[in-house]
């Protein structure tokens, strides 16, 4: 019997006795597991390149078949495959990390496109999974994020600086596409954010202080760049808030439709100022530190509380910490005769 005849005979025998051959092979492998493993290892080592080339060629020729087989195997052995991957990754952490990095660098565009395609196809599934995971592992996820940030602070900063415009554009596009959703979320969680800030006031303040001290020069430079780029916009914004706040108190105190000094009636907004009627000593420590635009914004956010009036600089300086401006005293004297109110 020559080679081809022998091959045909074996093939026919295997076809006719499929289950029998399968059972025999299984029994043989079980009985000679270690021997078979050692043989395969030695053979693969000796024929590494040949084996690799053969496998590659086979996969290329049977792409769909191999894909379907792998998928079916993973589905049937989900837990087994997961456990094996986990064990391998744990045992070869650095090796896997290095391989992933090398592969990503060599196939960056391909990997990005694959990730994007996968995300688009599984958006809802991915979102639901991430949400469920965060809920189930809230503390763990937070700790992991914090630890990762601390370990890769410089790397993250460098990436942000290198891709600032691209990231900014992405955020803008996302915001435009999800404006209503973002607004609704902010509205729904307004109280939550405020409550968190209140409950962690000291911690947040300390973190900000530490961050500011560590990044003082960078923040200063950023502010300078931002100011230069948005000079006109900032000025217009400041003017608009000033007019809005001053108009409110002028209407309330002086019944005027335009900003006006409550004492002398002067109405050039460039020379008008906001006065604490009862003096600054009665306001909170936080409010004492606020001046100009910061004070106006704060007043607006608080719903325009009582205790403020619009005055020109002359009247405001003359009044000082006292109750009245000399103009007001003169008018009171004329009205009441000799009984003048005390300074």
C-alpha positions, 0 to 999 in steps of 0.5 A: 500500500503506497502513501496515497492509498494509505492516506485514503484508507485512513480517511475513509476509516475515520469517516466510518468510525468517527465517534469511535476514533474520537473516543479513542483519541480522547482516551489516549490524550487523557492517558498520555497528557504530559507526554503529549504536552512535552512532545508538542512543546518540543515539536513546536520549539523545533519547528517554530517558524514553520508552524507559525507560517502554516498556522498563518496560511491556514487562518488566511485560507479559512478566515471565516471558518476559524472566526466562527469556530473561535466564536462558538468555542468562546460561547460554549466555554465563556467562563473557562476562557475568561478564567484562562485569560485572567490567569495569563494576564496576571502571570504575564502582566508586564509582558501583556502591557508591553505587547499591547503598547507595541501593537497599539503604536504599530496599528494606532489608526487601525486600533482607533477605527476598530474601537470607534466601530465597536463603540458605535455598534455597541453604544447602548450595551457599553453605556449600560455596562459601564453604568452598572459597573460604576454603581456596583463598584463605586468606591473601587472605580473612584479609587482606581481613577484617583490612583491612575491619575496620581501615577500618570499625572504628567502623562495625562497633562502632556497628552492634554497639551499635545491634543488640546485643540482636538479635545476642545473640538470634540467637547464642543461637538459633543455639547452641541449634539447633547445640549438638552441632555446636559442641561437636563442632567445639570438641572437634575443634579444641581442640589446634589453638586451643591450638597457635595460641595457643602459637605466637603467644603474644607477638603475641596478648599484644601485640594484647590489650595494645594493644586494652585500652589503646585501649578501657580505659574502655569495657571497664571500663564493660562489666565493671561493667555485666556484674558488676551484672547477674550479681552473684548468678550470679558469686557462686554460681559462685565459691562452687561452684568454691571448694567443689569445689577445696577439697573435693578437697584436703581429701579428698586431704590430710586425708581429709575429705569437707568442706573443712577446715583441714589443720592445725587442722581448722577447717571454716567455708569462709568462713575457709579458704584454699588454701596452696602447701605449698612456698611460692610461690617454687617456682611459675611466674611465671604461677601467682604472679599468680593469686589466689582464683577465678583460681587455683582455676579454673587448678588445676581446669583443670590436673587438681588438681596436687600442692603445695596444701593447705587451711588456715584464714587463721590457720594459713596466715598463721602458716605464712607462707613456712615449712614448718610452722604453729606448731600442726604444730610443737607436735604434732611436738614432743610426738611427737618430744620435744625434737627440734623441726623447724626453721622 
